[in-house]
Amino acid sequence: MAPADPSGTATGNAALEVAVAYSPAPESVDLVHLQLPSGSTVADALRASGLLERHGLLLTDELVCGVWAKIHPLEHRLRDGDRVEVYRPLRVDPKEARRQRYRKEGKRRAERQAAAPKGSSDNRGS
């Protein structure tokens, strides 16, 4: 027999409380809190959340999902308190984005140094 929780219900088939998050664009997050039956999977949470329909996503093996920032398959069983995350594909390789930012910042830094009066950055001596 499963132990009873304080509310008097058996915990063997207790509901899981999980959150499902998807960021369709930078600085925008669609977050849904759900109660699911014990033994539910990532796929079950995605179906129940409505995020797939709202954002035109398909529940296929190509959909990259994780729990607390660690990638898991759709068959992964959830635990109480888990946060399921749907990851959108990268538009730019992170290494290339870093190179582009460096080039841009490096150009700005060189322009600032060229415009600064001689000796203004050197406060040593005297």
N, C-alpha and C positions, 0 to 999 in steps of 0.2 A: 504494500500500500504506500502511496506517495505521501510525504509529509505535508501537513497543512500550513499555509501561510497565515498571517494574522487575520486576514479577511475570512478565513475558514474554508477556502477553496483548495483543492489539491494542487500541488505545484507540478505534478507530472505532465500536465497538459496546459501549463500556464502560458499566457501570451507573452510574446517578446515585444519590447518597445525598441524600435529602430528608427533611424532617420535616413532618408534618401536625398542626396544632393546632386544637382547638375548645374554647371555654370555655362549657359549658352553663349555668353560674351564676357569679356573682361569686366570685373567689378559688378557682376550680376550673378546671383545664385538663386535657384529655385530649390527650396528645401521643404520636404514633406515629412512629417512625423507620423508613424504608423504603429499599430498593434497587430502583430501577426502570430499565428499559432506556432508553438514550439516545433522546431525541425524545419522551419522555413529556410529557403535558399535566397541567394542574391537575386536570382531570376524571379522568385515569388515576390520579393520586395519591389522590384522594378515594375512588375505587372500591377501590383496593388497601388503603387504611388501615382500612376497616371502621367508620369514624366515622359514616358515613351511617346504617348499620343500627343501630348502638349507640344513636344519639340520635334516631332517627326522622326523619331529614332526607331530602329528595328532591333528586336531582341534576337541577335545573331551572335555567333562566336567572334565576329569582328568588333563587336561592342566591347570596349575596354572598361572594366569596372574594378573597383577595389573596396576594401573595408579598412577604414582608418589609414588611408594613403598607401596601402599595400595591395598590389594587384592580386585578384582572386578570380577563379573561373565562376561562371554563372551557377554552377552546382554547389558552390561553397555554402555550408550551413551557417546560419547566423546565430549570434548569441545576443542576449539581452543587452541593450545599450550600444549596439554596433551602429556605425555610420557608413552606409553604402554610398559610394561616390562613382559617378559616371564621368569618364574622362573624354574630352573632345580631342580630336587629332591635332597635333601641332601644325601650325602653318609654316613655321620657319624652324630650321634646325637650331637648337639652343646655342651650339658653338658658333654658328654663322651670325646669329643675333648678337652675341657677345662681341664678335669681331667688328660688326657694323657699329655698335655703340662705342667701342674703343676708338675706331677711326674718327667718328663724329666728335667725341670728347677730346681726342688727341688734337684734332684740328682747332677746336675752340681754345684749348689750353695754349697751343702755339701762338694763336692770334692774340690772346691776353698777354702772354709774355712779351710779344713783339711790341704791343701798345704801351706796356708799363715803362715808366721812366727808368733810365739806367741807375742801378744801385738801390732801387726802392725795395727789392726783395732781400738785400744783403745788409743786415743790421749788425753785423759783427764788427769788432774793432773799436776804435776810438777810445 
